[in-house]
Amino acid sequence: MLYRYVYNTVMSNLSFQKVEKTVGLSDFRASLATHLAKAREKPLIVSARRSEDSFIVLSVDAYNALVEVRENEIDSRELVRLVKANKGKKRIPWKR
């Protein structure tokens, strides 16, 4: 669900899309500066050939945007839970 939400969300000129290309670890190390510059534009998958491990390289802005989306989702679920828990109960007035 989070992936679907992030995939369709545009946050401060940052949109998340499926990653097109996977880069091998040796190629990533050989052209580190170039690949890090590309990771600023969109996420980059780095895979190790000998193992099944793959890693996603994100810019700090993209990572922070993902964290913000996750925090917003948690907050909205908590709000829904609190509203459901308060159904039918007398509300406390703001003024006395």
Biopython code that builds the backbone (N, CA, C, O; Angstrom):
import numpy as np
from Bio.PDB.StructureBuilder import StructureBuilder

atoms = [
    (1, "MET", "N", (0.818, -1.183, 0.000)),
    (1, "MET", "CA", (0.000, 0.000, 0.000)),
    (1, "MET", "C", (0.868, 1.256, 0.000)),
    (1, "MET", "O", (0.577, 2.207, -0.725)),
    (2, "LEU", "N", (1.930, 1.270, 0.804)),
    (2, "LEU", "CA", (2.812, 2.430, 0.848)),
    (2, "LEU", "C", (3.451, 2.665, -0.510)),
    (2, "LEU", "O", (3.534, 3.805, -0.966)),
    (3, "TYR", "N", (3.907, 1.594, -1.164)),
    (3, "TYR", "CA", (4.528, 1.748, -2.480)),
    (3, "TYR", "C", (3.544, 2.370, -3.463)),
    (3, "TYR", "O", (3.902, 3.275, -4.217)),
    (4, "ARG", "N", (2.311, 1.888, -3.455)),
    (4, "ARG", "CA", (1.295, 2.404, -4.359)),
    (4, "ARG", "C", (1.039, 3.887, -4.093)),
    (4, "ARG", "O", (0.887, 4.677, -5.025)),
    (5, "TYR", "N", (0.994, 4.253, -2.812)),
    (5, "TYR", "CA", (0.751, 5.639, -2.444)),
    (5, "TYR", "C", (1.916, 6.530, -2.886)),
    (5, "TYR", "O", (1.712, 7.595, -3.468)),
    (6, "VAL", "N", (3.130, 6.079, -2.603)),
    (6, "VAL", "CA", (4.315, 6.851, -2.970)),
    (6, "VAL", "C", (4.455, 6.923, -4.473)),
    (6, "VAL", "O", (4.832, 7.960, -5.019)),
    (7, "TYR", "N", (4.157, 5.835, -5.137)),
    (7, "TYR", "CA", (4.271, 5.789, -6.597)),
    (7, "TYR", "C", (3.376, 6.837, -7.245)),
    (7, "TYR", "O", (3.743, 7.408, -8.272)),
    (8, "ASN", "N", (2.239, 7.094, -6.678)),
    (8, "ASN", "CA", (1.278, 8.031, -7.265)),
    (8, "ASN", "C", (1.339, 9.422, -6.647)),
    (8, "ASN", "O", (0.536, 10.283, -7.007)),
    (9, "THR", "N", (2.254, 9.662, -5.741)),
    (9, "THR", "CA", (2.317, 10.930, -5.041)),
    (9, "THR", "C", (3.478, 11.773, -5.551)),
    (9, "THR", "O", (4.568, 11.259, -5.802)),
    (10, "VAL", "N", (3.238, 13.051, -5.699)),
    (10, "VAL", "CA", (4.306, 13.982, -6.060)),
    (10, "VAL", "C", (4.533, 14.876, -4.859)),
    (10, "VAL", "O", (3.621, 15.562, -4.397)),
    (11, "MET", "N", (5.754, 14.863, -4.360)),
    (11, "MET", "CA", (6.076, 15.639, -3.166)),
    (11, "MET", "C", (7.226, 16.580, -3.481)),
    (11, "MET", "O", (8.329, 16.136, -3.799)),
    (12, "SER", "N", (6.972, 17.855, -3.395)),
    (12, "SER", "CA", (7.980, 18.895, -3.613)),
    (12, "SER", "C", (8.864, 18.590, -4.831)),
    (12, "SER", "O", (10.080, 18.439, -4.713)),
    (13, "ASN", "N", (8.233, 18.504, -5.980)),
    (13, "ASN", "CA", (8.915, 18.239, -7.253)),
    (13, "ASN", "C", (9.604, 16.880, -7.280)),
    (13, "ASN", "O", (10.554, 16.685, -8.039)),
    (14, "LEU", "N", (9.149, 15.960, -6.482)),
    (14, "LEU", "CA", (9.770, 14.651, -6.410)),
    (14, "LEU", "C", (8.707, 13.598, -6.648)),
    (14, "LEU", "O", (7.794, 13.458, -5.835)),
    (15, "SER", "N", (8.797, 12.862, -7.728)),
    (15, "SER", "CA", (7.831, 11.802, -7.971)),
    (15, "SER", "C", (8.576, 10.479, -8.037)),
    (15, "SER", "O", (9.687, 10.403, -8.561)),
    (16, "PHE", "N", (7.954, 9.447, -7.502)),
    (16, "PHE", "CA", (8.571, 8.135, -7.471)),
    (16, "PHE", "C", (7.994, 7.283, -8.586)),
    (16, "PHE", "O", (6.781, 7.210, -8.778)),
    (17, "GLN", "N", (8.892, 6.646, -9.313)),
    (17, "GLN", "CA", (8.493, 5.787, -10.412)),
    (17, "GLN", "C", (9.260, 4.480, -10.302)),
    (17, "GLN", "O", (10.208, 4.362, -9.525)),
    (18, "LYS", "N", (8.842, 3.515, -11.081)),
    (18, "LYS", "CA", (9.569, 2.258, -11.094)),
    (18, "LYS", "C", (10.985, 2.495, -11.602)),
    (18, "LYS", "O", (11.210, 3.326, -12.482)),
    (19, "VAL", "N", (11.932, 1.761, -11.040)),
    (19, "VAL", "CA", (13.325, 1.917, -11.422)),
    (19, "VAL", "C", (13.559, 1.150, -12.720)),
    (19, "VAL", "O", (13.219, -0.028, -12.831)),
    (20, "GLU", "N", (14.138, 1.830, -13.684)),
    (20, "GLU", "CA", (14.302, 1.232, -15.008)),
    (20, "GLU", "C", (15.503, 0.304, -15.113)),
    (20, "GLU", "O", (15.410, -0.751, -15.740)),
    (21, "LYS", "N", (16.621, 0.671, -14.517)),
    (21, "LYS", "CA", (17.857, -0.036, -14.770)),
    (21, "LYS", "C", (18.514, -0.484, -13.477)),
    (21, "LYS", "O", (18.499, 0.228, -12.473)),
    (22, "THR", "N", (19.086, -1.668, -13.520)),
    (22, "THR", "CA", (19.869, -2.186, -12.414)),
    (22, "THR", "C", (21.337, -2.069, -12.774)),
    (22, "THR", "O", (21.733, -2.377, -13.899)),
    (23, "VAL", "N", (22.140, -1.628, -11.829)),
    (23, "VAL", "CA", (23.572, -1.460, -12.046)),
    (23, "VAL", "C", (24.296, -2.504, -11.215)),
    (23, "VAL", "O", (23.942, -2.745, -10.060)),
    (24, "GLY", "N", (25.309, -3.121, -11.803)),
    (24, "GLY", "CA", (26.117, -4.077, -11.066)),
    (24, "GLY", "C", (27.013, -3.363, -10.070)),
    (24, "GLY", "O", (27.359, -2.196, -10.259)),
    (25, "LEU", "N", (27.386, -4.058, -9.019)),
    (25, "LEU", "CA", (28.190, -3.462, -7.966)),
    (25, "LEU", "C", (29.536, -2.978, -8.473)),
    (25, "LEU", "O", (29.971, -1.889, -8.102)),
    (26, "SER", "N", (30.207, -3.758, -9.312)),
    (26, "SER", "CA", (31.519, -3.341, -9.827)),
    (26, "SER", "C", (31.399, -2.101, -10.705)),
    (26, "SER", "O", (32.248, -1.212, -10.635)),
    (27, "ASP", "N", (30.358, -2.031, -11.529)),
    (27, "ASP", "CA", (30.119, -0.844, -12.357)),
    (27, "ASP", "C", (29.790, 0.361, -11.481)),
    (27, "ASP", "O", (30.233, 1.476, -11.757)),
    (28, "PHE", "N", (29.013, 0.132, -10.426)),
    (28, "PHE", "CA", (28.661, 1.210, -9.510)),
    (28, "PHE", "C", (29.910, 1.784, -8.854)),
    (28, "PHE", "O", (30.065, 3.002, -8.767)),
    (29, "ARG", "N", (30.801, 0.911, -8.393)),
    (29, "ARG", "CA", (32.039, 1.386, -7.757)),
    (29, "ARG", "C", (32.948, 2.092, -8.746)),
    (29, "ARG", "O", (33.593, 3.081, -8.397)),
    (30, "ALA", "N", (33.006, 1.597, -9.980)),
    (30, "ALA", "CA", (33.890, 2.193, -10.986)),
    (30, "ALA", "C", (33.450, 3.604, -11.372)),
    (30, "ALA", "O", (34.286, 4.467, -11.637)),
    (31, "SER", "N", (32.165, 3.832, -11.402)),
    (31, "SER", "CA", (31.623, 5.148, -11.783)),
    (31, "SER", "C", (30.778, 5.715, -10.655)),
    (31, "SER", "O", (29.633, 6.114, -10.869)),
    (32, "LEU", "N", (31.333, 5.750, -9.478)),
    (32, "LEU", "CA", (30.589, 6.141, -8.291)),
    (32, "LEU", "C", (29.983, 7.540, -8.408)),
    (32, "LEU", "O", (28.794, 7.723, -8.145)),
    (33, "ALA", "N", (30.776, 8.508, -8.795)),
    (33, "ALA", "CA", (30.280, 9.888, -8.876)),
    (33, "ALA", "C", (29.139, 10.016, -9.887)),
    (33, "ALA", "O", (28.150, 10.701, -9.627)),
    (34, "THR", "N", (29.277, 9.364, -11.023)),
    (34, "THR", "CA", (28.240, 9.421, -12.054)),
    (34, "THR", "C", (26.942, 8.798, -11.565)),
    (34, "THR", "O", (25.863, 9.361, -11.755)),
    (35, "HIS", "N", (27.052, 7.629, -10.931)),
    (35, "HIS", "CA", (25.849, 6.939, -10.456)),
    (35, "HIS", "C", (25.193, 7.687, -9.299)),
    (35, "HIS", "O", (23.966, 7.696, -9.194)),
    (36, "LEU", "N", (25.982, 8.311, -8.437)),
    (36, "LEU", "CA", (25.394, 9.090, -7.350)),
    (36, "LEU", "C", (24.681, 10.323, -7.889)),
    (36, "LEU", "O", (23.653, 10.733, -7.351)),
    (37, "ALA", "N", (25.218, 10.907, -8.938)),
    (37, "ALA", "CA", (24.542, 12.049, -9.572)),
    (37, "ALA", "C", (23.211, 11.606, -10.178)),
    (37, "ALA", "O", (22.217, 12.327, -10.094)),
    (38, "LYS", "N", (23.193, 10.418, -10.790)),
    (38, "LYS", "CA", (21.940, 9.894, -11.349)),
    (38, "LYS", "C", (20.932, 9.584, -10.247)),
    (38, "LYS", "O", (19.726, 9.743, -10.438)),
    (39, "ALA", "N", (21.432, 9.139, -9.089)),
    (39, "ALA", "CA", (20.544, 8.802, -7.973)),
    (39, "ALA", "C", (19.856, 10.040, -7.413)),
    (39, "ALA", "O", (18.821, 9.922, -6.757)),
    (40, "ARG", "N", (20.405, 11.212, -7.656)),
    (40, "ARG", "CA", (19.722, 12.443, -7.240)),
    (40, "ARG", "C", (18.432, 12.636, -8.021)),
    (40, "ARG", "O", (17.455, 13.169, -7.494)),
    (41, "GLU", "N", (18.429, 12.206, -9.269)),
    (41, "GLU", "CA", (17.269, 12.367, -10.145)),
    (41, "GLU", "C", (16.217, 11.295, -9.905)),
    (41, "GLU", "O", (15.024, 11.594, -9.846)),
    (42, "LYS", "N", (16.655, 10.044, -9.765)),
    (42, "LYS", "CA", (15.723, 8.940, -9.541)),
    (42, "LYS", "C", (16.457, 7.802, -8.833)),
    (42, "LYS", "O", (17.679, 7.701, -8.938)),
    (43, "PRO", "N", (15.738, 6.958, -8.126)),
    (43, "PRO", "CA", (16.373, 5.850, -7.396)),
    (43, "PRO", "C", (17.138, 4.927, -8.336)),
    (43, "PRO", "O", (16.791, 4.779, -9.507)),
    (44, "LEU", "N", (18.175, 4.315, -7.801)),
    (44, "LEU", "CA", (19.042, 3.439, -8.578)),
    (44, "LEU", "C", (19.187, 2.115, -7.838)),
    (44, "LEU", "O", (19.443, 2.100, -6.635)),
    (45, "ILE", "N", (19.024, 1.009, -8.548)),
    (45, "ILE", "CA", (19.200, -0.314, -7.936)),
    (45, "ILE", "C", (20.600, -0.803, -8.231)),
    (45, "ILE", "O", (21.043, -0.813, -9.379)),
    (46, "VAL", "N", (21.292, -1.210, -7.178)),
    (46, "VAL", "CA", (22.634, -1.783, -7.308)),
    (46, "VAL", "C", (22.529, -3.231, -6.862)),
    (46, "VAL", "O", (22.043, -3.519, -5.768)),
    (47, "SER", "N", (22.989, -4.144, -7.717)),
    (47, "SER", "CA", (22.902, -5.560, -7.361)),
    (47, "SER", "C", (24.287, -6.183, -7.343)),
    (47, "SER", "O", (25.146, -5.867, -8.166)),
    (48, "ALA", "N", (24.478, -7.081, -6.380)),
    (48, "ALA", "CA", (25.720, -7.837, -6.280)),
    (48, "ALA", "C", (25.537, -9.135, -7.054)),
    (48, "ALA", "O", (24.568, -9.859, -6.827)),
    (49, "ARG", "N", (26.432, -9.428, -7.938)),
    (49, "ARG", "CA", (26.280, -10.574, -8.829)),
    (49, "ARG", "C", (26.339, -11.902, -8.086)),
    (49, "ARG", "O", (25.556, -12.806, -8.379)),
    (50, "ARG", "N", (27.244, -12.032, -7.141)),
    (50, "ARG", "CA", (27.430, -13.319, -6.476)),
    (50, "ARG", "C", (26.346, -13.640, -5.449)),
    (50, "ARG", "O", (26.125, -14.801, -5.103)),
    (51, "SER", "N", (25.690, -12.616, -4.979)),
    (51, "SER", "CA", (24.632, -12.863, -4.004)),
    (51, "SER", "C", (23.315, -12.354, -4.565)),
    (51, "SER", "O", (23.276, -11.702, -5.609)),
    (52, "GLU", "N", (22.274, -12.653, -3.877)),
    (52, "GLU", "CA", (20.950, -12.230, -4.309)),
    (52, "GLU", "C", (20.598, -10.843, -3.802)),
    (52, "GLU", "O", (19.490, -10.361, -4.039)),
    (53, "ASP", "N", (21.514, -10.203, -3.114)),
    (53, "ASP", "CA", (21.241, -8.905, -2.507)),
    (53, "ASP", "C", (21.186, -7.802, -3.558)),
    (53, "ASP", "O", (22.008, -7.749, -4.473)),
    (54, "SER", "N", (20.214, -6.938, -3.407)),
    (54, "SER", "CA", (20.100, -5.728, -4.214)),
    (54, "SER", "C", (19.879, -4.568, -3.267)),
    (54, "SER", "O", (19.287, -4.722, -2.199)),
    (55, "PHE", "N", (20.361, -3.409, -3.668)),
    (55, "PHE", "CA", (20.264, -2.226, -2.828)),
    (55, "PHE", "C", (19.714, -1.076, -3.649)),
    (55, "PHE", "O", (19.959, -0.991, -4.852)),
    (56, "ILE", "N", (18.975, -0.196, -3.006)),
    (56, "ILE", "CA", (18.449, 0.984, -3.682)),
    (56, "ILE", "C", (19.193, 2.194, -3.157)),
    (56, "ILE", "O", (19.285, 2.407, -1.948)),
    (57, "VAL", "N", (19.722, 2.981, -4.074)),
    (57, "VAL", "CA", (20.416, 4.214, -3.719)),
    (57, "VAL", "C", (19.454, 5.363, -3.977)),
    (57, "VAL", "O", (18.978, 5.550, -5.097)),
    (58, "LEU", "N", (19.170, 6.136, -2.923)),
    (58, "LEU", "CA", (18.246, 7.266, -3.000)),
    (58, "LEU", "C", (18.972, 8.545, -2.607)),
    (58, "LEU", "O", (19.950, 8.514, -1.861)),
    (59, "SER", "N", (18.490, 9.649, -3.109)),
    (59, "SER", "CA", (18.989, 10.930, -2.616)),
    (59, "SER", "C", (18.408, 11.150, -1.225)),
    (59, "SER", "O", (17.432, 10.508, -0.840)),
    (60, "VAL", "N", (19.010, 12.053, -0.488)),
    (60, "VAL", "CA", (18.518, 12.372, 0.855)),
    (60, "VAL", "C", (17.101, 12.936, 0.766)),
    (60, "VAL", "O", (16.256, 12.615, 1.601)),
    (61, "ASP", "N", (16.835, 13.767, -0.230)),
    (61, "ASP", "CA", (15.489, 14.332, -0.389)),
    (61, "ASP", "C", (14.453, 13.244, -0.639)),
    (61, "ASP", "O", (13.354, 13.288, -0.086)),
    (62, "ALA", "N", (14.803, 12.268, -1.471)),
    (62, "ALA", "CA", (13.871, 11.176, -1.752)),
    (62, "ALA", "C", (13.627, 10.338, -0.499)),
    (62, "ALA", "O", (12.495, 9.941, -0.224)),
    (63, "TYR", "N", (14.678, 10.074, 0.251)),
    (63, "TYR", "CA", (14.529, 9.301, 1.489)),
    (63, "TYR", "C", (13.648, 10.050, 2.485)),
    (63, "TYR", "O", (12.737, 9.468, 3.075)),
    (64, "ASN", "N", (13.919, 11.336, 2.670)),
    (64, "ASN", "CA", (13.120, 12.129, 3.602)),
    (64, "ASN", "C", (11.665, 12.199, 3.163)),
    (64, "ASN", "O", (10.763, 12.196, 4.001)),
    (65, "ALA", "N", (11.429, 12.264, 1.863)),
    (65, "ALA", "CA", (10.055, 12.267, 1.355)),
    (65, "ALA", "C", (9.361, 10.949, 1.691)),
    (65, "ALA", "O", (8.190, 10.950, 2.069)),
    (66, "LEU", "N", (10.063, 9.828, 1.558)),
    (66, "LEU", "CA", (9.488, 8.526, 1.920)),
    (66, "LEU", "C", (9.171, 8.457, 3.406)),
    (66, "LEU", "O", (8.119, 7.949, 3.796)),
    (67, "VAL", "N", (10.071, 8.961, 4.232)),
    (67, "VAL", "CA", (9.835, 8.965, 5.680)),
    (67, "VAL", "C", (8.618, 9.825, 6.001)),
    (67, "VAL", "O", (7.786, 9.438, 6.821)),
    (68, "GLU", "N", (8.508, 10.983, 5.367)),
    (68, "GLU", "CA", (7.367, 11.877, 5.598)),
    (68, "GLU", "C", (6.052, 11.207, 5.199)),
    (68, "GLU", "O", (5.057, 11.312, 5.916)),
    (69, "VAL", "N", (6.048, 10.521, 4.061)),
    (69, "VAL", "CA", (4.840, 9.817, 3.621)),
    (69, "VAL", "C", (4.466, 8.743, 4.627)),
    (69, "VAL", "O", (3.291, 8.592, 4.960)),
    (70, "ARG", "N", (5.437, 8.002, 5.112)),
    (70, "ARG", "CA", (5.173, 6.942, 6.089)),
    (70, "ARG", "C", (4.621, 7.529, 7.388)),
    (70, "ARG", "O", (3.667, 7.001, 7.959)),
    (71, "GLU", "N", (5.231, 8.628, 7.850)),
    (71, "GLU", "CA", (4.740, 9.269, 9.073)),
    (71, "GLU", "C", (3.311, 9.776, 8.885)),
    (71, "GLU", "O", (2.489, 9.653, 9.792)),
    (72, "ASN", "N", (3.011, 10.340, 7.724)),
    (72, "ASN", "CA", (1.651, 10.809, 7.450)),
    (72, "ASN", "C", (0.658, 9.655, 7.439)),
    (72, "ASN", "O", (-0.465, 9.790, 7.925)),
    (73, "GLU", "N", (1.073, 8.525, 6.886)),
    (73, "GLU", "CA", (0.193, 7.354, 6.864)),
    (73, "GLU", "C", (-0.086, 6.851, 8.277)),
    (73, "GLU", "O", (-1.223, 6.514, 8.607)),
    (74, "ILE", "N", (0.946, 6.802, 9.105)),
    (74, "ILE", "CA", (0.774, 6.363, 10.493)),
    (74, "ILE", "C", (-0.154, 7.320, 11.233)),
    (74, "ILE", "O", (-1.046, 6.889, 11.964)),
    (75, "ASP", "N", (0.060, 8.628, 11.039)),
    (75, "ASP", "CA", (-0.787, 9.618, 11.702)),
    (75, "ASP", "C", (-2.243, 9.513, 11.251)),
    (75, "ASP", "O", (-3.157, 9.623, 12.069)),
    (76, "SER", "N", (-2.459, 9.302, 9.963)),
    (76, "SER", "CA", (-3.834, 9.207, 9.475)),
    (76, "SER", "C", (-4.523, 7.948, 9.996)),
    (76, "SER", "O", (-5.715, 7.985, 10.299)),
    (77, "ARG", "N", (-3.805, 6.849, 10.104)),
    (77, "ARG", "CA", (-4.394, 5.634, 10.676)),
    (77, "ARG", "C", (-4.741, 5.833, 12.152)),
    (77, "ARG", "O", (-5.770, 5.350, 12.625)),
    (78, "GLU", "N", (-3.883, 6.541, 12.868)),
    (78, "GLU", "CA", (-4.164, 6.824, 14.275)),
    (78, "GLU", "C", (-5.382, 7.727, 14.402)),
    (78, "GLU", "O", (-6.204, 7.523, 15.295)),
    (79, "LEU", "N", (-5.516, 8.716, 13.531)),
    (79, "LEU", "CA", (-6.680, 9.596, 13.554)),
    (79, "LEU", "C", (-7.959, 8.809, 13.284)),
    (79, "LEU", "O", (-8.964, 9.014, 13.964)),
    (80, "VAL", "N", (-7.932, 7.918, 12.308)),
    (80, "VAL", "CA", (-9.098, 7.088, 12.009)),
    (80, "VAL", "C", (-9.450, 6.220, 13.212)),
    (80, "VAL", "O", (-10.627, 6.072, 13.543)),
    (81, "ARG", "N", (-8.454, 5.652, 13.863)),
    (81, "ARG", "CA", (-8.691, 4.822, 15.042)),
    (81, "ARG", "C", (-9.328, 5.640, 16.163)),
    (81, "ARG", "O", (-10.265, 5.179, 16.815)),
    (82, "LEU", "N", (-8.824, 6.848, 16.387)),
    (82, "LEU", "CA", (-9.363, 7.694, 17.446)),
    (82, "LEU", "C", (-10.794, 8.147, 17.146)),
    (82, "LEU", "O", (-11.625, 8.221, 18.052)),
    (83, "VAL", "N", (-11.078, 8.447, 15.894)),
    (83, "VAL", "CA", (-12.438, 8.844, 15.512)),
    (83, "VAL", "C", (-13.398, 7.684, 15.730)),
    (83, "VAL", "O", (-14.495, 7.875, 16.256)),
    (84, "LYS", "N", (-12.992, 6.477, 15.328)),
    (84, "LYS", "CA", (-13.851, 5.304, 15.537)),
    (84, "LYS", "C", (-14.064, 5.030, 17.023)),
    (84, "LYS", "O", (-15.160, 4.649, 17.434)),
    (85, "ALA", "N", (-13.020, 5.223, 17.830)),
    (85, "ALA", "CA", (-13.126, 4.981, 19.264)),
    (85, "ALA", "C", (-14.031, 6.014, 19.939)),
    (85, "ALA", "O", (-14.594, 5.740, 20.999)),
    (86, "ASN", "N", (-14.174, 7.187, 19.341)),
    (86, "ASN", "CA", (-14.966, 8.263, 19.932)),
    (86, "ASN", "C", (-16.396, 8.295, 19.416)),
    (86, "ASN", "O", (-17.162, 9.167, 19.826)),
    (87, "LYS", "N", (-16.787, 7.390, 18.543)),
    (87, "LYS", "CA", (-18.155, 7.359, 17.994)),
    (87, "LYS", "C", (-19.172, 7.243, 19.100)),
    (87, "LYS", "O", (-19.068, 6.374, 19.966)),
    (88, "GLY", "N", (-20.165, 8.128, 19.071)),
    (88, "GLY", "CA", (-21.256, 8.063, 20.018)),
    (88, "GLY", "C", (-20.954, 8.649, 21.375)),
    (88, "GLY", "O", (-21.857, 8.765, 22.204)),
    (89, "LYS", "N", (-19.721, 9.019, 21.630)),
    (89, "LYS", "CA", (-19.370, 9.594, 22.926)),
    (89, "LYS", "C", (-19.605, 11.094, 22.893)),
    (89, "LYS", "O", (-19.521, 11.738, 21.847)),
    (90, "LYS", "N", (-19.899, 11.621, 24.054)),
    (90, "LYS", "CA", (-20.123, 13.054, 24.184)),
    (90, "LYS", "C", (-18.792, 13.778, 23.973)),
    (90, "LYS", "O", (-17.761, 13.394, 24.526)),
    (91, "ARG", "N", (-18.842, 14.819, 23.172)),
    (91, "ARG", "CA", (-17.633, 15.579, 22.902)),
    (91, "ARG", "C", (-17.437, 16.634, 23.976)),
    (91, "ARG", "O", (-18.397, 17.171, 24.529)),
    (92, "ILE", "N", (-16.193, 16.917, 24.256)),
    (92, "ILE", "CA", (-15.865, 17.943, 25.234)),
    (92, "ILE", "C", (-15.868, 19.290, 24.523)),
    (92, "ILE", "O", (-15.168, 19.448, 23.522)),
    (93, "PRO", "N", (-16.642, 20.278, 25.014)),
    (93, "PRO", "CA", (-16.691, 21.587, 24.339)),
    (93, "PRO", "C", (-15.371, 22.328, 24.490)),
    (93, "PRO", "O", (-14.657, 22.142, 25.476)),
    (94, "TRP", "N", (-15.051, 23.162, 23.517)),
    (94, "TRP", "CA", (-13.834, 23.950, 23.557)),
    (94, "TRP", "C", (-13.912, 25.023, 24.639)),
    (94, "TRP", "O", (-12.922, 25.311, 25.310)),
    (95, "LYS", "N", (-15.096, 25.613, 24.803)),
    (95, "LYS", "CA", (-15.268, 26.663, 25.809)),
    (95, "LYS", "C", (-16.200, 26.163, 26.893)),
    (95, "LYS", "O", (-17.069, 25.326, 26.646)),
    (96, "ARG", "N", (-16.017, 26.670, 28.069)),
    (96, "ARG", "CA", (-16.887, 26.291, 29.190)),
    (96, "ARG", "C", (-18.057, 27.171, 29.302)),
    (96, "ARG", "O", (-18.886, 26.986, 30.194)),
]
sb = StructureBuilder()
sb.init_structure("model")
sb.init_model(0)
sb.init_chain("A")
sb.init_seg("    ")
for serial, (resi, resn, name, xyz) in enumerate(atoms, 1):
    if name == "N":
        sb.init_residue(resn, " ", resi, " ")
    sb.init_atom(name, np.array(xyz, "f"), 0.0, 1.0, " ", f" {name:<3s}", serial, name[0])
structure = sb.get_structure()
